[in-house]
Amino acid sequence: MFLYRATASVIFLRAQYLFHFLSERKGSSLQ
């Protein structure tokens, strides 16, 4: 169970970073 939670948290952090990166690129391309 602990391993599952750790993996889920890592995936969540990666997705959050990826979303932030994409939003940054989208904003820079709009300007």
Rosetta silent file (secondary structure, phi, psi, omega in degrees, C-alpha in Angstrom):
SEQUENCE: MFLYRATASVIFLRAQYLFHFLSERKGSSLQ
SCORE:     score description
SCORE:     0.000 S_00000001
   1 L     0.000  -40.084 -179.493    0.000    0.000    0.000 S_00000001
   2 H   -63.204  -41.374 -179.579    2.836    2.352    0.847 S_00000001
   3 H   -62.218  -39.177  179.763    4.469    1.737   -2.520 S_00000001
   4 H   -63.160  -43.662 -179.544    1.195    2.514   -4.286 S_00000001
   5 H   -66.215  -39.657  179.981    0.823    5.822   -2.446 S_00000001
   6 H   -63.964  -43.702  179.531    4.439    6.767   -3.155 S_00000001
   7 H   -64.552  -40.356 -179.774    4.020    6.023   -6.854 S_00000001
   8 H   -63.548  -40.714 -179.359    0.767    7.966   -6.986 S_00000001
   9 H   -67.190  -38.167  179.089    2.395   11.001   -5.348 S_00000001
  10 H   -65.680  -44.306  179.052    5.317   10.882   -7.782 S_00000001
  11 H   -63.005  -39.974  179.802    2.976   10.644  -10.769 S_00000001
  12 H   -63.284  -43.549  179.271    0.908   13.526   -9.389 S_00000001
  13 H   -64.276  -40.517  179.199    3.996   15.708   -8.969 S_00000001
  14 H   -63.380  -43.517 -179.157    5.154   14.855  -12.506 S_00000001
  15 H   -64.577  -39.644  179.183    1.738   15.684  -13.932 S_00000001
  16 H   -63.616  -42.901  178.740    1.671   18.972  -12.016 S_00000001
  17 H   -64.201  -42.352 -179.839    5.126   19.903  -13.337 S_00000001
  18 H   -64.463  -42.414  179.345    4.148   18.952  -16.870 S_00000001
  19 H   -62.496  -42.368  178.583    0.942   20.987  -16.663 S_00000001
  20 H   -62.869  -42.669  179.690    2.874   24.007  -15.369 S_00000001
  21 H   -62.488  -42.975 -179.336    5.432   23.621  -18.165 S_00000001
  22 H   -67.227  -40.439  179.833    2.717   23.414  -20.825 S_00000001
  23 H   -66.091  -36.236  178.419    0.872   26.437  -19.442 S_00000001
  24 H   -64.251  -44.820 -179.707    4.132   28.411  -19.402 S_00000001
  25 H   -66.143  -38.101  179.729    4.801   27.548  -23.065 S_00000001
  26 H   -64.372  -43.202 -179.849    1.214   28.360  -24.005 S_00000001
  27 H   -64.801  -41.298 -178.310    1.440   31.762  -22.320 S_00000001
  28 H   -69.156  -32.880 -178.766    4.760   32.592  -23.963 S_00000001
  29 H   -74.800  -28.351 -179.859    3.470   31.570  -27.392 S_00000001
  30 H   -71.798  -37.054 -176.807    0.360   33.744  -26.986 S_00000001
  31 L   -76.590    0.000    0.000    2.359   36.874  -26.237 S_00000001
